[in-house]
Every structure is written in C-alpha cells, then in structure tokens.
Amino acid sequence: MQKRKWSSSRGPVLGSQSPPAMSKDDLPMLLKFLSVKEVPTLFWSAPKALTFKPPLTSFIFLVVGLFIFGVGEALIVAAAVGVSPWTVLAQGVAQSTGWELGFTTFVVSMAVLVCWIPLRQSPGIGTILNAVIIALVFSFLLPYLPTFDSVLLRVIEAIVGILITGFGGALYLIANLGPGPRDGLMTGLQGVTNLPIAWVRSGIELSVIAIGWLLGGNVGFGTVMFAFGIGPAIAMSMYFLVVLFGASEEKTGA
C-alpha cells in the first residue's frame, strides 16, 4: 500500500485528480476529517510493512496503538449494547454451518486475509501482534471495567470505546508495520475505490452486519453504532495526528 505524506498546512491530501464541487477548505473544520483518504506518513511510520527489523519508534507506536485499540474494544464489550459487526457475521456463519463460534471467528479472519491478495495488501509483524496484544489487553482489562444499569451510561461507554478504538487504530496503522485483517481490508478497498476511509470502513461494517443478520446473527443498537462510528473515529484521529505532528515536522525541517 502506497502512503503519501500529508501537508499539515492544508490538511490531508484528497487524492482527487479533478477539483470537487466544494473545496476541502470550505468544509467546516470539524468535518474535514471525513475527506481523509490515505494512511498518512508521520515520524513513526516505518519505510515498509514487511520487515523483521522495524525502526524502534515504529515498533513502540505499533504496540501502544494496539494496546489502546484493545482498551477501546474492551469498553465496547463492557457496555453490553450489542456485539461487533464481525461477531454478528461469525454468529450467522456458525448457525448456518454448525461450527463453534471461536472456530468460525478464525475462519472469517482467514477469509478476510485471503481477500488481501487481489487488494495487494502487505502483512507485517503488526498483523500478528494485532491479534496477540488486543486479545491480551481485552482479557486482562474486561473484568475490571464498569458495567452500568443505565442504558444512557452504557451508550456513552460504547461511544468512548469507539473513539478510543479509532485513536489506537490510527496510531498503529500510521506505524506501517502491517494492519490487522479488517483494517487491511479497509485500506485495500480504499486504494481500489479512492473513497474516504470513513466511508469505506462504514460500508464494510454495514455490509458485514447485513450478511450476518441474514444468516441469523444477533444485531444490537451498539452493533450499528460501531458500524457507523469506527470509520469516522479512525479518520478523525488520523487527521488530527497530522495536524499535530505534521506541523511539528515542518517546523523541525525549517
């Protein structure tokens, strides 16, 4: 996946060959992140994803990002307002095949990795650590997270979890040491369609929900909220990381 360095003075590069009907600079400031298309290159980005000797800075940001990602996912589960879209799909496949849910989840992940081939996505140590670190953080942290009786508080907890997951995802994706299966599908489809990351990710999650529901999976309010929220959360985090650290890079190089 080719990555482009963004200009912090003008915001993320849209990557469009022809100017849009409305300039990016005309968008409200808080909505500019919805135009983010590519994973940016910042000071912790590795030169290439597939390497056995990653830069130390890239590796540290990879681990920190995955840790934060795991915290966010644990909060979403603790909120108990609905399982993730991919769990809905695994439930549906399990009901259709009679397989155990854990095995079905593994099969779905492998199927997503196969989809990387035509999308020309490169794995890396981040692809492996994605599963390991997130699972460890999830297992350790979940028993200590609060569970609220109030539906409103549970929804707020889920929203916070989505935002934290998006921030962790942005940190580790920018490290460029290999995405997890779902994030690789997102970046691969973005490269093919040239659509903004927020749109691509939401489209993937909503499609997964639809397929899982048709196969018999259980969809909750939190499931739909995650589908609509995770893409914008990742894109927003990338945008403001560029605003912060891109500006720092320009001042350093001046």
MIKOL-362765 format. One record per residue: x, y, z of N, C-alpha, C, O in turn; residue number from 1; residue in three letters. Coordinates in steps of 0.1 Angstrom, whole numbers, plus 5000, padded with zeros to 4 digits. Layout:
nxx/nyy/nzz/caxx/cayy/cazz/cxx/cyy/czz/oxx/oyy/ozz/num/residuo
X/Y/Z/X/Y/Z/X/Y/Z/X/Y/Z/NUM/ALA
...
end
This chain:
nxx/nyy/nzz/caxx/cayy/cazz/cxx/cyy/czz/oxx/oyy/ozz/num/residuo
5008/4988/5000/5000/5000/5000/5009/5012/5000/5017/5014/5009/1/MET
5007/5021/4990/5015/5033/4990/5009/5043/4999/4997/5045/5001/2/GLN
5018/5051/5006/5014/5060/5016/5019/5074/5011/5030/5075/5006/3/LYS
5012/5084/5014/5015/5097/5010/5017/5106/5022/5009/5106/5031/4/ARG
5027/5115/5022/5029/5124/5032/5020/5136/5031/5019/5142/5020/5/LYS
5013/5139/5041/5003/5150/5040/5009/5163/5044/5019/5164/5051/6/TRP
5003/5174/5038/5007/5187/5042/4999/5192/5053/4987/5193/5052/7/SER
5006/5195/5064/4998/5199/5076/4992/5213/5075/4983/5217/5081/8/SER
4998/5221/5066/4993/5235/5064/4980/5235/5057/4972/5244/5059/9/SER
4977/5225/5048/4965/5225/5041/4956/5213/5044/4945/5212/5039/10/ARG
4961/5205/5054/4953/5193/5058/4956/5181/5049/4965/5182/5041/11/GLY
4949/5170/5051/4951/5158/5043/4949/5160/5029/4940/5167/5024/12/PRO
4957/5153/5021/4956/5153/5006/4944/5145/5002/4943/5134/5006/13/VAL
4935/5151/4994/4923/5143/4990/4926/5133/4979/4919/5123/4979/14/LEU
4936/5135/4971/4940/5125/4961/4931/5125/4949/4932/5116/4941/15/GLY
4923/5135/4947/4914/5136/4936/4921/5143/4924/4928/5153/4926/16/SER
4919/5138/4912/4925/5143/4900/4918/5156/4896/4924/5165/4891/17/GLN
4905/5157/4898/4897/5169/4895/4892/5175/4907/4888/5168/4917/18/SER
4891/5189/4907/4887/5196/4920/4872/5192/4923/4864/5192/4913/19/PRO
4869/5190/4935/4855/5187/4939/4846/5200/4937/4851/5211/4936/20/PRO
4833/5198/4938/4824/5209/4937/4826/5219/4948/4825/5231/4946/21/ALA
4829/5214/4960/4832/5223/4971/4846/5220/4976/4849/5209/4979/22/MET
4854/5230/4977/4867/5229/4982/4868/5223/4996/4859/5225/5004/23/SER
4878/5215/4998/4880/5209/5012/4881/5220/5022/4876/5219/5033/24/LYS
4887/5232/5018/4888/5243/5028/4875/5250/5031/4874/5257/5041/25/ASP
4865/5247/5023/4852/5252/5026/4844/5244/5036/4833/5248/5041/26/ASP
4848/5232/5039/4841/5223/5048/4843/5229/5062/4853/5235/5065/27/LEU
4833/5227/5071/4835/5230/5085/4847/5223/5090/4850/5212/5087/28/PRO
4854/5230/5099/4867/5225/5104/4865/5211/5110/4874/5202/5109/29/MET
4854/5209/5118/4853/5196/5125/4849/5185/5115/4849/5173/5120/30/LEU
4846/5188/5103/4842/5177/5093/4853/5174/5083/4851/5166/5074/31/LEU
4864/5181/5084/4874/5179/5074/4880/5165/5074/4884/5160/5064/32/LYS
4879/5159/5086/4885/5145/5087/4877/5135/5078/4882/5125/5075/33/PHE
4865/5138/5074/4857/5129/5066/4863/5128/5052/4859/5119/5044/34/LEU
4872/5137/5048/4878/5137/5035/4891/5129/5035/4897/5127/5024/35/SER
4895/5124/5046/4908/5117/5047/4907/5104/5038/4898/5096/5040/36/VAL
4917/5102/5030/4917/5091/5021/4928/5081/5024/4925/5069/5023/37/LYS
4940/5085/5027/4951/5076/5028/4957/5077/5042/4956/5087/5049/38/GLU
4963/5065/5046/4970/5065/5059/4982/5074/5057/4990/5072/5048/39/VAL
4984/5084/5066/4995/5093/5064/5008/5088/5068/5009/5077/5075/40/PRO
5019/5095/5064/5032/5091/5069/5037/5102/5078/5038/5114/5075/41/THR
5039/5098/5091/5044/5107/5101/5058/5101/5106/5063/5092/5101/42/LEU
5063/5108/5117/5077/5105/5121/5078/5090/5126/5090/5085/5126/43/PHE
5068/5084/5130/5069/5070/5135/5065/5059/5124/5065/5047/5127/44/TRP
5063/5064/5112/5060/5054/5101/5072/5047/5096/5083/5053/5093/45/SER
5071/5034/5095/5082/5025/5090/5083/5026/5075/5072/5029/5069/46/ALA
5095/5025/5069/5096/5026/5054/5088/5015/5047/5082/5018/5036/47/PRO
5087/5003/5053/5079/4993/5046/5073/4984/5057/5078/4983/5068/48/LYS
5062/4978/5054/5054/4970/5063/5061/4956/5066/5062/4952/5078/49/ALA
5066/4950/5056/5071/4936/5058/5086/4937/5061/5094/4938/5052/50/LEU
5090/4937/5073/5104/4938/5078/5105/4931/5091/5096/4931/5099/51/THR
5117/4925/5093/5120/4918/5105/5128/4926/5115/5131/4922/5126/52/PHE
5132/4938/5110/5140/4948/5118/5133/4961/5117/5139/4970/5111/53/LYS
5121/4963/5123/5114/4976/5122/5121/4987/5130/5128/4984/5140/54/PRO
5120/4999/5126/5125/5010/5135/5119/5010/5149/5107/5007/5150/55/PRO
5127/5013/5159/5122/5012/5172/5110/5021/5175/5101/5017/5181/56/LEU
5111/5033/5169/5100/5042/5171/5087/5037/5165/5076/5037/5171/57/THR
5088/5031/5153/5076/5025/5147/5071/5013/5155/5058/5012/5157/58/SER
5079/5005/5161/5075/4994/5169/5068/4998/5181/5058/4993/5185/59/PHE
5073/5009/5188/5067/5014/5200/5053/5019/5197/5044/5016/5205/60/ILE
5052/5027/5187/5039/5032/5184/5029/5021/5179/5017/5022/5182/61/PHE
5034/5011/5173/5026/4999/5170/5020/4993/5182/5008/4991/5183/62/LEU
5029/4990/5192/5025/4984/5204/5015/4993/5212/5005/4988/5217/63/VAL
5018/5005/5213/5010/5015/5221/4996/5016/5214/4986/5016/5221/64/VAL
4996/5017/5201/4984/5018/5193/4975/5006/5195/4963/5007/5197/65/GLY
4981/4994/5195/4973/4982/5196/4968/4980/5211/4957/4975/5213/66/LEU
4976/4985/5220/4972/4985/5234/4959/4994/5236/4949/4989/5242/67/PHE
4960/5006/5230/4948/5015/5231/4936/5009/5224/4925/5010/5228/68/ILE
4939/5003/5212/4928/4996/5205/4921/4986/5213/4909/4985/5213/69/PHE
4929/4978/5221/4923/4968/5229/4915/4973/5240/4905/4968/5244/70/GLY
4920/4985/5246/4912/4991/5257/4899/4996/5251/4888/4994/5258/71/VAL
4899/5001/5239/4886/5006/5233/4876/4995/5231/4864/4996/5233/72/GLY
4881/4984/5225/4873/4972/5223/4867/4966/5236/4856/4962/5236/73/GLU
4875/4966/5246/4870/4961/5259/4859/4970/5264/4849/4965/5270/74/ALA
4860/4983/5263/4850/4992/5267/4837/4989/5259/4826/4990/5265/75/LEU
4838/4987/5246/4826/4984/5238/4819/4972/5243/4807/4971/5244/76/ILE
4827/4961/5246/4821/4949/5251/4814/4951/5265/4804/4946/5267/77/VAL
4822/4958/5273/4816/4960/5287/4803/4968/5287/4795/4967/5295/78/ALA
4802/4977/5277/4790/4985/5276/4777/4976/5273/4766/4980/5277/79/ALA
4779/4965/5267/4768/4955/5265/4756/4961/5258/4745/4959/5262/80/ALA
4759/4968/5247/4747/4973/5239/4747/4967/5225/4740/4972/5217/81/VAL
4755/4956/5223/4755/4950/5211/4769/4945/5207/4778/4952/5210/82/GLY
4770/4933/5201/4783/4928/5197/4788/4935/5185/4780/4943/5178/83/VAL
4801/4933/5181/4806/4940/5169/4801/4934/5157/4796/4922/5157/84/SER
4801/4941/5146/4796/4936/5133/4802/4923/5129/4795/4914/5123/85/PRO
4815/4921/5131/4822/4908/5127/4818/4897/5136/4818/4885/5131/86/TRP
4814/4899/5148/4808/4889/5157/4795/4885/5152/4791/4873/5153/87/THR
4787/4894/5147/4774/4891/5141/4776/4882/5129/4768/4872/5128/88/VAL
4786/4885/5121/4788/4876/5109/4793/4863/5114/4788/4853/5108/89/LEU
4801/4862/5124/4806/4849/5129/4794/4841/5135/4793/4829/5133/90/ALA
4785/4848/5142/4773/4841/5147/4765/4835/5136/4760/4824/5137/91/GLN
4763/4843/5125/4755/4839/5114/4761/4827/5107/4754/4817/5104/92/GLY
4774/4827/5105/4781/4816/5098/4780/4804/5107/4778/4793/5102/93/VAL
4782/4806/5120/4781/4794/5129/4768/4788/5129/4767/4775/5130/94/ALA
4757/4796/5129/4744/4790/5128/4741/4782/5115/4734/4772/5115/95/GLN
4747/4787/5105/4745/4781/5091/4753/4768/5090/4749/4759/5083/96/SER
4765/4768/5096/4774/4756/5094/4774/4746/5106/4777/4735/5104/97/THR
4770/4751/5118/4770/4743/5130/4784/4743/5136/4787/4735/5146/98/GLY
4793/4752/5131/4806/4753/5137/4806/4760/5151/4796/4767/5153/99/TRP
4816/4759/5159/4817/4766/5171/4820/4781/5168/4827/4784/5158/100/GLU
4816/4790/5176/4818/4804/5174/4833/4808/5173/4836/4816/5164/101/LEU
4841/4802/5182/4855/4806/5181/4862/4801/5168/4869/4809/5162/102/GLY
4858/4789/5164/4864/4784/5151/4859/4793/5139/4866/4796/5130/103/PHE
4846/4796/5140/4840/4804/5129/4847/4818/5128/4849/4823/5117/104/THR
4850/4824/5140/4857/4837/5140/4871/4835/5133/4875/4844/5126/105/THR
4878/4824/5136/4891/4822/5130/4889/4820/5115/4897/4826/5107/106/PHE
4879/4813/5110/4877/4811/5096/4874/4824/5089/4879/4827/5078/107/VAL
4866/4832/5095/4862/4845/5089/4875/4854/5088/4877/4861/5078/108/VAL
4883/4854/5098/4896/4862/5098/4905/4857/5086/4911/4865/5079/109/SER
4906/4844/5085/4914/4838/5074/4908/4842/5060/4915/4845/5051/110/MET
4895/4842/5059/4888/4846/5047/4891/4860/5043/4893/4864/5031/111/ALA
4891/4869/5053/4895/4883/5051/4909/4884/5046/4912/4893/5038/112/VAL
4918/4877/5052/4932/4877/5048/4934/4873/5034/4942/4878/5026/113/LEU
4926/4863/5029/4927/4859/5015/4922/4870/5006/4928/4872/4995/114/VAL
4913/4878/5011/4908/4890/5003/4920/4900/5001/4919/4909/4992/115/CYS
4930/4900/5009/4941/4909/5008/4949/4906/4995/4954/4916/4989/116/TRP
4949/4894/4990/4957/4891/4978/4954/4900/4966/4963/4906/4960/117/ILE
4941/4900/4961/4938/4909/4950/4939/4924/4953/4941/4932/4944/118/PRO
4939/4927/4966/4940/4941/4970/4954/4945/4973/4957/4957/4975/119/LEU
4963/4936/4971/4978/4938/4972/4982/4945/4986/4989/4954/4986/120/ARG
4976/4939/4996/4980/4944/5010/4992/4936/5015/4993/4924/5013/121/GLN
5001/4942/5022/5013/4936/5027/5011/4933/5042/5009/4943/5050/122/SER
5013/4921/5047/5013/4918/5061/5026/4922/5068/5036/4926/5061/123/PRO
5027/4922/5080/5039/4925/5088/5037/4920/5102/5028/4913/5105/124/GLY
5047/4924/5110/5046/4920/5124/5034/4926/5131/5029/4920/5141/125/ILE
5029/4937/5126/5016/4943/5132/5004/4934/5129/4995/4934/5137/126/GLY
5005/4926/5118/4994/4917/5115/4993/4906/5126/4982/4902/5130/127/THR
5004/4901/5130/5004/4891/5141/5002/4897/5155/4993/4892/5162/128/ILE
5009/4908/5158/5007/4914/5171/4993/4920/5173/4988/4921/5184/129/LEU
4986/4923/5162/4972/4928/5163/4964/4918/5171/4956/4922/5179/130/ASN
4965/4905/5167/4957/4895/5174/4962/4893/5188/4954/4891/5197/131/ALA
4975/4892/5190/4981/4889/5203/4978/4900/5213/4973/4897/5224/132/VAL
4982/4912/5210/4982/4923/5220/4967/4926/5224/4964/4928/5235/133/ILE
4959/4928/5213/4945/4931/5216/4938/4921/5224/4930/4924/5234/134/ILE
4941/4908/5222/4935/4897/5229/4939/4897/5244/4931/4895/5253/135/ALA
4952/4900/5246/4958/4900/5260/4952/4912/5268/4948/4911/5279/136/LEU
4952/4924/5261/4946/4936/5268/4931/4934/5271/4926/4937/5282/137/VAL
4924/4928/5261/4910/4926/5263/4907/4916/5274/4899/4919/5283/138/PHE
4915/4905/5275/4912/4895/5285/4916/4900/5299/4909/4897/5309/139/SER
4926/4908/5300/4931/4914/5313/4922/4925/5318/4918/4925/5330/140/PHE
4917/4934/5309/4911/4946/5313/4896/4944/5315/4890/4950/5324/141/LEU
4889/4935/5307/4875/4934/5307/4869/4932/5321/4859/4938/5325/142/LEU
4875/4923/5330/4869/4920/5343/4869/4933/5352/4861/4933/5362/143/PRO
4877/4943/5349/4878/4954/5358/4870/4966/5353/4869/4977/5360/144/TYR
4864/4965/5341/4856/4976/5336/4842/4977/5342/4837/4967/5345/145/LEU
4837/4989/5343/4824/4990/5350/4813/4986/5340/4814/4987/5328/146/PRO
4802/4980/5346/4790/4977/5338/4778/4984/5344/4775/4983/5356/147/THR
4772/4993/5337/4762/5002/5342/4748/4996/5339/4745/4989/5330/148/PHE
4739/4999/5349/4725/4996/5347/4718/5006/5338/4709/5002/5330/149/ASP
4722/5018/5338/4716/5028/5330/4720/5026/5315/4731/5024/5311/150/SER
4710/5026/5306/4712/5025/5292/4720/5036/5287/4729/5034/5278/151/VAL
4717/5048/5292/4724/5060/5287/4739/5059/5290/4747/5062/5281/152/LEU
4743/5055/5302/4757/5053/5306/4763/5043/5297/4775/5044/5294/153/LEU
4756/5032/5294/4762/5021/5286/4764/5026/5272/4775/5023/5266/154/ARG
4755/5034/5267/4757/5040/5253/4769/5049/5253/4777/5049/5244/155/VAL
4771/5058/5264/4782/5067/5265/4795/5059/5266/4805/5062/5259/156/ILE
4795/5048/5273/4807/5039/5274/4811/5033/5261/4822/5032/5257/157/GLU
4800/5029/5253/4803/5024/5240/4809/5034/5230/4818/5031/5223/158/ALA
4803/5047/5231/4809/5057/5223/4823/5060/5226/4831/5062/5217/159/ILE
4826/5061/5239/4840/5063/5243/4849/5052/5238/4860/5054/5234/160/VAL
4844/5040/5239/4852/5028/5234/4854/5029/5219/4865/5026/5215/161/GLY
4844/5034/5211/4846/5035/5197/4857/5046/5194/4865/5044/5185/162/ILE
4856/5057/5201/4866/5068/5199/4880/5063/5202/4890/5066/5195/163/LEU
4881/5056/5213/4895/5051/5218/4900/5041/5208/4912/5040/5204/164/ILE
4891/5032/5203/4895/5022/5193/4900/5029/5180/4910/5025/5175/165/THR
4893/5039/5176/4897/5046/5164/4910/5053/5166/4919/5053/5157/166/GLY
4913/5059/5178/4926/5065/5180/4937/5055/5180/4948/5057/5174/167/PHE
4935/5044/5187/4945/5033/5187/4947/5028/5173/4959/5025/5169/168/GLY
4937/5026/5165/4938/5021/5152/4946/5031/5143/4955/5026/5135/169/GLY
4944/5044/5145/4952/5054/5137/4967/5053/5141/4975/5053/5132/170/ALA
4970/5052/5153/4984/5051/5158/4991/5040/5152/5002/5041/5146/171/LEU
4985/5028/5152/4992/5016/5148/4992/5015/5133/5002/5009/5127/172/TYR
4982/5020/5126/4982/5019/5111/4993/5029/5106/4999/5026/5096/173/LEU
4994/5041/5112/5004/5050/5107/5018/5044/5109/5028/5048/5102/174/ILE
5020/5035/5119/5033/5029/5121/5037/5021/5109/5049/5018/5107/175/ALA
5028/5017/5101/5031/5010/5088/5039/4997/5090/5048/4994/5083/176/ASN
5035/4989/5100/5041/4976/5102/5032/4964/5100/5034/4953/5105/177/LEU
5021/4967/5092/5012/4956/5089/4999/4958/5096/4999/4959/5109/178/GLY
4987/4959/5089/4974/4960/5096/4969/4947/5100/4973/4936/5096/179/PRO
4958/4947/5109/4951/4935/5112/4942/4932/5100/4941/4940/5090/180/GLY
4936/4920/5100/4928/4916/5089/4917/4926/5084/4916/4929/5072/181/PRO
4909/4931/5093/4898/4940/5090/4904/4954/5085/4899/4960/5076/182/ARG
4914/4959/5092/4920/4972/5088/4927/4971/5075/4927/4980/5067/183/ASP
4933/4959/5072/4939/4957/5059/4929/4957/5047/4931/4962/5036/184/GLY
4917/4951/5050/4906/4951/5041/4902/4965/5038/4899/4969/5027/185/LEU
4901/4973/5049/4897/4987/5047/4907/4995/5039/4903/5002/5029/186/MET
4920/4994/5042/4930/5002/5034/4931/4997/5020/4933/5005/5011/187/THR
4929/4984/5018/4930/4978/5004/4918/4983/4996/4920/4987/4984/188/GLY
4906/4983/5001/4894/4987/4994/4895/5003/4992/4890/5008/4982/189/LEU
4901/5010/5001/4902/5024/4999/4911/5027/4987/4909/5036/4979/190/GLN
4922/5019/4986/4931/5021/4975/4925/5018/4961/4928/5024/4951/191/GLY
4915/5008/4961/4908/5005/4949/4898/5015/4945/4896/5019/4934/192/VAL
4890/5019/4955/4879/5028/4953/4882/5043/4953/4875/5051/4947/193/THR
4893/5047/4960/4897/5061/4962/4887/5069/4970/4886/5081/4968/194/ASN
4879/5062/4978/4869/5068/4986/4875/5071/5000/4885/5065/5003/195/LEU
4870/5081/5007/4875/5084/5021/4874/5072/5030/4865/5063/5028/196/PRO
4884/5071/5039/4885/5060/5048/4872/5058/5056/4868/5047/5058/197/ILE
4866/5069/5061/4854/5068/5069/4843/5061/5061/4836/5052/5067/198/ALA
4841/5064/5049/4831/5058/5040/4834/5043/5038/4825/5035/5039/199/TRP
4846/5040/5035/4850/5027/5032/4847/5018/5044/4842/5007/5043/200/VAL
4852/5022/5055/4851/5014/5067/4836/5012/5071/4832/5001/5075/201/ARG
4829/5022/5071/4814/5021/5074/4807/5012/5064/4799/5004/5068/202/SER
4811/5013/5052/4805/5004/5042/4808/4990/5044/4799/4981/5043/203/GLY
4820/4987/5048/4824/4973/5051/4816/4968/5063/4811/4957/5063/204/ILE
4816/4976/5074/4809/4971/5086/4794/4969/5084/4788/4960/5089/205/GLU
4788/4978/5077/4774/4977/5074/4771/4965/5065/4760/4958/5067/206/LEU
4779/4962/5056/4778/4950/5047/4779/4937/5056/4771/4928/5054/207/SER
4789/4937/5065/4791/4926/5074/4779/4924/5082/4774/4912/5084/208/VAL
4773/4934/5088/4761/4933/5096/4750/4927/5088/4743/4918/5093/209/ILE
4748/4932/5076/4737/4927/5067/4738/4912/5065/4728/4905/5066/210/ALA
4750/4908/5061/4752/4894/5058/4750/4885/5071/4744/4875/5070/211/ILE
4756/4890/5082/4755/4882/5094/4741/4881/5099/4736/4871/5104/212/GLY
4733/4892/5098/4719/4892/5102/4711/4883/5093/4702/4875/5098/213/TRP
4713/4883/5080/4706/4874/5071/4709/4859/5074/4701/4850/5072/214/LEU
4721/4856/5080/4725/4843/5083/4720/4839/5097/4722/4827/5101/215/LEU
4715/4848/5104/4709/4845/5118/4717/4851/5129/4714/4848/5141/216/GLY
4726/4860/5127/4734/4867/5137/4725/4877/5145/4715/4882/5139/217/GLY
4729/4881/5157/4721/4890/5165/4727/4904/5164/4739/4907/5167/218/ASN
4718/4914/5160/4722/4927/5158/4716/4936/5169/4704/4935/5172/219/VAL
4725/4944/5176/4720/4953/5186/4723/4967/5182/4729/4970/5172/220/GLY
4718/4976/5191/4720/4991/5188/4735/4994/5187/4739/5002/5179/221/PHE
4743/4988/5197/4757/4991/5197/4764/4986/5184/4774/4991/5180/222/GLY
4759/4975/5178/4764/4970/5166/4764/4980/5155/4773/4982/5148/223/THR
4752/4986/5153/4750/4996/5143/4758/5009/5146/4764/5015/5137/224/VAL
4759/5012/5159/4766/5024/5163/4781/5022/5160/4788/5032/5155/225/MET
4786/5010/5162/4800/5007/5159/4803/5008/5144/4813/5014/5139/226/PHE
4793/5003/5136/4795/5003/5121/4796/5017/5116/4804/5020/5107/227/ALA
4787/5026/5121/4788/5040/5116/4799/5048/5122/4803/5058/5116/228/PHE
4804/5044/5134/4813/5052/5141/4828/5049/5140/4836/5058/5141/229/GLY
4831/5036/5137/4845/5033/5137/4853/5039/5126/4865/5043/5128/230/ILE
4847/5040/5114/4854/5046/5103/4857/5061/5105/4869/5065/5104/231/GLY
4847/5069/5109/4850/5083/5112/4859/5085/5124/4867/5094/5124/232/PRO
4859/5076/5134/4868/5077/5145/4882/5075/5141/4891/5082/5146/233/ALA
4885/5065/5132/4899/5063/5127/4903/5075/5118/4914/5080/5120/234/ILE
4894/5080/5109/4898/5091/5101/4900/5104/5109/4909/5111/5106/235/ALA
4892/5106/5119/4893/5118/5127/4907/5118/5134/4914/5128/5135/236/MET
4910/5106/5140/4923/5105/5147/4935/5108/5138/4944/5114/5141/237/SER
4934/5102/5126/4945/5104/5116/4946/5119/5112/4957/5124/5112/238/MET
4935/5125/5110/4935/5139/5106/4942/5148/5117/4950/5156/5114/239/TYR
4938/5146/5129/4943/5155/5140/4957/5151/5144/4965/5159/5149/240/PHE
4961/5138/5142/4975/5135/5144/4984/5142/5133/4995/5146/5136/241/LEU
4979/5143/5121/4986/5150/5111/4987/5165/5114/4998/5171/5113/242/VAL
4976/5171/5119/4976/5185/5123/4987/5187/5134/4994/5197/5134/243/VAL
4988/5178/5144/4997/5180/5155/5011/5177/5151/5020/5186/5153/244/LEU
5014/5165/5145/5027/5161/5143/5033/5165/5130/5045/5166/5128/245/PHE
5024/5167/5120/5028/5172/5107/5034/5186/5108/5044/5189/5102/246/GLY
5027/5194/5116/5031/5208/5119/5045/5208/5126/5054/5216/5123/247/ALA
5046/5198/5135/5059/5197/5142/5071/5194/5133/5082/5199/5134/248/SER
5068/5185/5123/5078/5180/5113/5082/5192/5105/5094/5194/5102/249/GLU
5072/5200/5100/5076/5211/5092/5084/5222/5099/5094/5227/5093/250/GLU
5081/5224/5112/5089/5234/5119/5103/5228/5122/5113/5236/5121/251/LYS
5104/5215/5124/5117/5209/5125/5126/5210/5113/5138/5213/5114/252/THR
5120/5208/5102/5127/5208/5089/5130/5222/5084/5137/5224/5074/253/GLY
5124/5233/5090/5125/5246/5085/5139/5252/5089/5142/5263/5085/254/ALA
end
